[in-house]
């Protein structure tokens, strides 16, 4: 018989839940840092900046559409294209949803 304070969790262990949360945080903020346009344009790209291709199961494009099984091509902090055939893939996020541009998506005008 289950006691009152016992709960059933969707994850088998706490570590599984932590890994899932870390993947989501990494997916939404670590790779696709969106700056305000004025701030982004003022940052020079370093000589070592390379293109990074991220494979994702679902991508919210910011225009109300959800793109499935596509790849995001980035250079520095700029998204260059959404191309399902781009390769080779640097980060495989299949099985996850990517929401590019949600980090620092607001600006304080002083």
C-alpha positions in Angstrom: 0.0 0.0 0.0 1.4 3.4 -0.9 1.8 5.9 1.8 0.4 9.4 1.5 3.8 11.1 1.0 5.1 8.8 -1.7 4.8 10.1 -5.3 5.3 8.6 -8.7 7.7 10.5 -10.9 8.0 10.3 -14.7 11.7 9.8 -14.3 13.2 6.6 -12.9 15.8 8.5 -10.9 16.5 12.1 -9.9 19.6 12.0 -12.1 17.4 11.2 -15.2 15.2 14.3 -14.4 18.3 16.5 -14.0 19.8 15.3 -17.3 16.5 16.0 -19.1 16.3 19.6 -17.6 20.0 20.3 -18.5 19.4 19.2 -22.1 16.4 21.5 -22.4 18.4 24.4 -20.9 21.4 23.7 -23.1 19.1 23.4 -26.2 17.3 26.7 -25.6 20.1 28.9 -24.4 23.6 27.5 -24.9 23.8 27.3 -28.6 21.3 29.9 -29.9 22.0 33.0 -28.0 19.8 35.7 -29.5 20.8 39.3 -29.0 18.9 42.4 -29.8 19.7 43.5 -33.4 21.7 46.6 -32.3 23.8 44.6 -29.9 24.4 41.7 -32.3 25.5 44.0 -35.1 28.0 45.8 -32.9 29.9 42.5 -32.0 32.7 41.6 -34.5 33.0 37.9 -35.4 36.4 36.5 -34.3 38.7 35.0 -36.9 38.0 31.5 -35.4 34.2 31.7 -35.8 33.0 28.6 -37.6 29.6 27.4 -38.8 27.8 25.1 -36.4 25.0 22.9 -37.6 22.4 21.7 -35.1 19.9 18.9 -35.9 16.5 19.2 -34.1 13.2 17.3 -34.2 11.1 20.5 -33.9 12.1 24.2 -34.3 9.8 27.1 -33.5 10.8 29.7 -36.2 9.4 32.8 -34.5 6.8 33.3 -37.2 4.2 31.0 -35.8 5.5 27.9 -37.6 6.9 24.7 -36.3 9.5 23.0 -38.5 10.1 19.3 -38.1 13.3 17.3 -38.6 15.3 20.3 -39.7 18.8 21.6 -39.1 19.9 25.1 -37.9 23.0 26.6 -39.5 24.7 29.2 -37.3 27.8 31.3 -37.4 28.8 33.0 -34.2 25.6 34.2 -32.6 23.7 34.5 -35.9 21.3 31.9 -37.4 22.1 31.8 -41.1 19.6 29.2 -42.3 17.1 26.5 -41.5 18.0 23.7 -43.9 17.0 20.0 -43.4 19.8 18.8 -45.7 22.7 20.8 -44.1 25.6 18.8 -42.9 27.7 17.6 -41.2 25.8 17.9 -37.9 27.8 19.3 -35.0 25.1 18.9 -32.3 22.5 16.2 -32.5 19.4 17.4 -30.7 16.9 15.1 -32.4 14.1 14.2 -30.0 14.2 17.8 -28.6 12.4 21.0 -29.4 14.5 24.1 -30.1 13.3 27.7 -29.4 16.0 30.0 -30.9 16.1 33.6 -29.8 14.4 33.3 -26.5 17.4 34.3 -24.5 17.9 38.1 -24.1 14.8 38.6 -26.3 14.1 41.9 -24.7 15.9 45.3 -24.6 16.0 48.0 -21.9 16.1 51.3 -23.6 17.9 53.9 -21.5 
